[in-house]
Amino acid sequence: MDALTQSQITQLFWSNRTLFRKGNATHIGIWPGGRISGINYRAQQEALDRVHESHWTWSRCYVMSQFVFYFLGGYESDWDLKCIKGIPFSISGVDGTTSHWFVQNRQDDSIIDLSVEQFRGLLNINEWYAKGRRSNLGFPHYYGKTRNTKLSINGKCVPSKECLKFYEVWRREYGINESFERYYKVFSTRMKQNL
């Protein structure tokens, strides 16, 4: 991905921050009580907010990275969507654990991480990239009404609703991206059926 496109995508997210799920951290508003794998992310976020001013990309790495993954061709490309779990941090007496999403090229191991700034003053994420594993999320990020209607195309995870909403803006401002377009057409059709 060239520097201009990377800059345009970053600007897309910055200019349209209101499209992210409500709350500072995307995952806090999704799971009951803000808990995932025994970690109370809601309480952790509240404690962190008292001692550290989070960058606007904090906890938005999944949507940003998923957007880049599908923009670059998704499963048919040389890129993997990766997640690092269990990253410990400690700042001003607040100890916590977080996860992080990024995109990595299978051929040359290059990394695209549009949300790297979220870790400034918190931890050195460069030390953690090697622990990243191929991943993608399912319900409730996707546009099926229940866990049983999670959508996939040819057995592959589809982009999240948030991701597709950002693509709608991209599509208006910059034009069609072929990789995204097939998912967008399914998304648009399903959304019209649910009205």
C-alpha positions as CSV (number, residue, x, y, z in Angstrom):
1,M,0.0,0.0,0.0
2,D,1.5,3.3,-1.0
3,A,1.9,6.2,1.5
4,L,-0.8,8.3,-0.2
5,T,-3.5,5.5,0.1
6,Q,-2.4,4.8,3.7
7,S,-2.7,8.5,4.5
8,Q,-6.2,8.7,2.9
9,I,-7.4,5.7,4.8
10,T,-6.1,7.1,8.1
11,Q,-7.8,10.4,7.3
12,L,-11.1,8.5,6.5
13,F,-11.1,7.1,10.0
14,W,-10.1,10.4,11.7
15,S,-12.7,12.4,9.8
16,N,-15.5,9.8,10.4
17,R,-14.7,8.8,14.0
18,T,-18.4,9.0,14.8
19,L,-18.9,5.8,12.8
20,F,-17.0,3.8,15.4
21,R,-19.2,2.0,18.0
22,K,-20.1,4.3,20.9
23,G,-17.7,4.3,23.9
24,N,-13.9,4.8,23.8
25,A,-13.2,1.1,23.3
26,T,-15.0,-0.8,20.6
27,H,-15.1,-4.0,22.5
28,I,-16.4,-2.4,25.8
29,G,-19.8,-1.8,24.3
30,I,-20.2,-5.2,22.8
31,W,-19.8,-7.8,25.6
32,P,-22.0,-7.8,28.7
33,G,-20.2,-6.0,31.5
34,G,-17.3,-5.2,29.2
35,R,-15.7,-8.6,30.0
36,I,-13.7,-10.7,27.6
37,S,-11.7,-13.7,28.7
38,G,-12.0,-12.8,32.3
39,I,-10.7,-9.3,31.8
40,N,-13.0,-6.5,32.8
41,Y,-12.1,-4.1,30.0
42,R,-14.6,-1.5,31.1
43,A,-13.0,-1.1,34.5
44,Q,-9.6,-1.3,33.0
45,Q,-10.4,1.5,30.5
46,E,-11.9,3.7,33.2
47,A,-8.7,3.3,35.3
48,L,-6.5,3.9,32.3
49,D,-8.5,7.1,31.4
50,R,-7.7,8.5,34.8
51,V,-3.9,8.4,34.3
52,H,-3.3,8.4,30.5
53,E,-4.8,10.3,27.7
54,S,-5.5,7.7,25.1
55,H,-4.9,8.3,21.4
56,W,-8.0,8.5,19.2
57,T,-7.1,5.1,17.7
58,W,-7.2,3.3,21.1
59,S,-9.2,0.1,20.8
60,R,-10.1,0.9,17.2
61,C,-7.3,-1.2,15.8
62,Y,-9.6,-4.1,14.8
63,V,-11.9,-2.1,12.5
64,M,-9.0,-0.1,11.1
65,S,-6.9,-3.3,10.4
66,Q,-9.9,-5.2,9.1
67,F,-10.6,-2.3,6.6
68,V,-6.9,-2.4,5.4
69,F,-7.1,-6.3,5.1
70,Y,-10.1,-6.2,2.9
71,F,-8.9,-3.1,1.0
72,L,-5.8,-5.0,0.0
73,G,-7.7,-8.1,-1.3
74,G,-8.7,-10.0,1.9
75,Y,-8.2,-13.7,1.9
76,E,-7.2,-13.7,-1.8
77,S,-4.2,-11.4,-1.1
78,D,-0.7,-11.9,0.3
79,W,-1.9,-10.2,3.5
80,D,-3.0,-11.6,6.9
81,L,-5.2,-10.0,9.5
82,K,-3.5,-10.7,12.8
83,C,-4.2,-10.3,16.5
84,I,-1.9,-10.2,19.5
85,K,-3.6,-11.3,22.7
86,G,-2.6,-10.7,26.3
87,I,-0.3,-7.7,26.0
88,P,0.4,-6.4,29.5
89,F,0.9,-2.8,30.2
90,S,1.6,-0.7,33.3
91,I,1.4,3.1,33.6
92,S,1.1,5.3,36.7
93,G,0.0,2.4,38.9
94,V,-2.6,1.1,36.4
95,D,-1.8,-2.5,35.3
96,G,-3.8,-3.9,32.4
97,T,-3.9,-6.3,29.5
98,T,-4.9,-5.5,26.0
99,S,-5.0,-7.1,22.5
100,H,-4.0,-5.6,19.2
101,W,-4.9,-6.0,15.5
102,F,-2.7,-5.3,12.5
103,V,-2.1,-6.5,8.9
104,Q,1.1,-8.4,7.9
105,N,2.3,-9.4,4.4
106,R,3.0,-13.2,4.1
107,Q,5.8,-12.7,1.6
108,D,8.0,-10.1,3.1
109,D,6.6,-9.8,6.7
110,S,5.9,-6.0,6.3
111,I,3.3,-4.6,8.7
112,I,0.6,-2.1,8.2
113,D,-0.6,-0.7,11.5
114,L,-2.7,2.4,11.2
115,S,-3.4,2.5,15.0
116,V,0.2,2.1,16.2
117,E,0.0,5.6,17.9
118,Q,-2.4,4.3,20.5
119,F,0.6,2.7,22.3
120,R,2.7,5.9,22.5
121,G,3.7,6.3,26.2
122,L,2.1,2.9,27.1
123,L,4.3,0.1,25.5
124,N,6.5,-0.7,22.6
125,I,4.2,-2.6,20.3
126,N,7.2,-3.5,18.0
127,E,8.3,-6.0,20.6
128,W,4.9,-7.8,20.2
129,Y,4.3,-8.2,16.5
130,A,6.0,-11.6,16.3
131,K,3.3,-12.9,18.7
132,G,0.5,-12.0,16.3
133,R,-1.7,-14.8,14.9
134,R,-4.0,-15.0,11.9
135,S,-7.5,-14.2,13.2
136,N,-10.9,-12.6,12.5
137,L,-13.9,-12.0,14.6
138,G,-17.5,-13.3,14.3
139,F,-20.7,-12.2,16.0
140,P,-21.6,-9.6,17.1
141,H,-19.5,-7.6,14.7
142,Y,-21.2,-9.0,11.6
143,Y,-24.5,-8.3,10.0
144,G,-26.5,-11.5,10.8
145,K,-29.3,-10.9,13.3
146,T,-28.2,-13.7,15.6
147,R,-25.2,-15.9,16.2
148,N,-26.8,-18.5,13.9
149,T,-27.0,-16.0,11.0
150,K,-23.4,-14.9,10.9
151,L,-22.7,-14.2,7.3
152,S,-19.8,-15.6,5.4
153,I,-19.0,-15.7,1.7
154,N,-17.4,-18.9,0.5
155,G,-16.7,-19.9,4.1
156,K,-14.7,-16.7,4.8
157,C,-15.5,-14.1,7.4
158,V,-17.1,-11.0,6.0
159,P,-16.1,-7.4,6.9
160,S,-17.9,-6.0,10.1
161,K,-20.7,-3.6,9.9
162,E,-18.4,-0.8,11.1
163,C,-15.9,-1.7,8.5
164,L,-18.5,-1.6,5.7
165,K,-19.9,1.7,7.0
166,F,-16.4,3.2,6.5
167,Y,-16.2,1.6,3.1
168,E,-19.5,3.4,2.2
169,V,-17.7,6.7,2.9
170,W,-14.6,5.6,1.0
171,R,-16.8,4.6,-2.0
172,R,-18.4,8.0,-2.1
173,E,-15.2,9.9,-1.8
174,Y,-12.7,7.8,-3.7
175,G,-14.6,5.2,-5.7
176,I,-15.0,1.5,-5.7
177,N,-12.5,-1.0,-4.3
178,E,-13.1,-4.3,-6.0
179,S,-12.2,-6.4,-3.0
180,F,-14.7,-4.6,-0.8
181,E,-17.4,-4.2,-3.4
182,R,-18.6,-7.8,-3.4
183,Y,-19.1,-7.7,0.4
184,Y,-20.7,-4.3,0.2
185,K,-23.3,-5.5,-2.3
186,V,-24.3,-8.4,0.0
187,F,-24.4,-5.9,3.0
188,S,-26.5,-3.4,1.1
189,T,-29.0,-6.1,0.0
190,R,-29.3,-7.5,3.5
191,M,-29.7,-4.1,5.1
192,K,-32.5,-3.3,2.7
193,Q,-34.2,-6.7,3.5
194,N,-34.1,-5.9,7.2
195,L,-35.8,-2.5,6.8
